[in-house]
Amino acid sequence: MATNKEIQAFAIKYYNLYMNPQATFGEATETFADECLTLGFEVMKYGEGLEREYPDENVWDAEGFDEISDDITDVHLLGSAIFSKWTAMEQDDFSELSFRTWFIIAFARLATITDEQQTNPFVLTGKLKRFKLVSGDLNKESGQTGDQDAMQVLTVSSDGGIWLKRYKSIGNAEIPWAVEKIATNQETLESIMQAFSSSFKDYDVSLAFHVRVWQLELVDTEDRIVKISGLMFGKSTFRSLSEFMREKLGRNDLLLFDGNYDPIDRIEAKYDRNTKIMMEDREDDYVIWDYHEKLVVDRESETIEYFRRIAEGCDVCHKYHVSGGVSQLLDNLDADVFSKKEGNPTDVYVDPLESRDYQIDIRTRRGKCRRITGTFDKKDLPINWSEFIESLLEFVSFYGMGEMLDERKYGKIRRRRNELIFCSVTFGEYGNQYWYLADEDIFEPGDFVIVPVGEDRHEEIARIESIEYHVKEEAPYPFDKIKHILRKFDRKTDEGLLR
């Protein structure tokens, strides 16, 4: 009978294999069946094993399996489930992210329940001694520009310093072209080790294919190895750790976890419309209307400015200062935003009486600048312009027009102490109005609320149309029949009431 140590070695081996984007179908199948049989695992019939233990869960789906994986303690049950799912695997399945994820969850759990201390061997627990970070295009499919490294391997050791190995992509191979030791002092080295140790305690692994990824190998002082991988892109979870490393080492050329992301610090977009308006009494004469807009999104000042010059002497300006919010809005943009557009055909109609043009200037943190120009129409604007504007509009709309201009504020009558709060609500766009009592004066016309309906008092969503204050004796509906509003509508908790 196989020992827990042997089963754990099997689980760790295949966990690392399935986590490796470069692993092949052959590596996952060549000896797998023999190893499972040697360890005593068996292929379960339909309805047995996990399906019988968890009949209400989709145990063969990664998301469903993840829900119950922490409850599994039977080594034979889990090992046999892995063997059973493996027998149905086809070559194309192995490259599917969701398919591999199921096995990664299963192997991680199998390694945990066979561990002597019942701890997850893929989570760093001891003191970090060294680590190796591989960053780059590990699948050779996402490409890189000529001045970028295709891949970098950064090795950091508490007693051996920091080494960087750099690769260029030639054909289908990565060829090392430079190896260097990065000079640093002991204090900096220790701060980097501490930052990595803190960042990867209890880290939940992720997996990616056909994209730029990073792979990290952590080794503690007991030579226990933890392997982790994740997506390498500008909005990486570990972007702050990447920036910390570059600052400490004085190196802006390291790929690390974010691919050497250079975030956008400022976007300035200008829009100019020139319209010739013909005079009714003089066919050969016209007046010119020059209309201008400027939009500035700036990280340094944490502001959004939207300026409109409607005509000479008629300007409108909106300014939003949201500390942290503007930075987050810019962080959600890829570094190459607005770099692609479809363009208009050569025979497109040109209006002789009107022109609409734009200019977009982008500046990154490291001072790189780009300018995009064209005519202001769908095909000549960048393909992701509409997506950007929608997110921007959602951002500024959140802050509304204020309360001084809001009729619900300046038109509100203050309630007297002996008056009750009566709300008229509707259940549809053209439905009748019904009266409900509110226990708190927290509602406004237009709010959606949850109210009890009918003799069974089932809950439904209603919209408040108006609010009135009356003493009990002057209630707009028989007081002994009126019901109370239960709460404000919450999309998360009340989603089941939506029709």
PyMOL commands that set and color helices and strands:
alter all, ss='L'
color gray80, all
select helices_A, chain A and resi 4-19+25-29+32-38+50-53+62-71+75-87+91-95+97-113+186-199+239-249+325-331+385-397+407-410+472-474+479-481+495-497
alter helices_A, ss='H'
color red, helices_A
select strands_A, chain A and resi 128-136+151-157+161-170+173-182+213-220+225-231+264-278+286-298+303-311+314-321+354-364+369-375+420-426+433-438+448-453+458-470+483-484+487-488
alter strands_A, ss='S'
color yellow, strands_A
deselect
rebuild
show_as cartoon
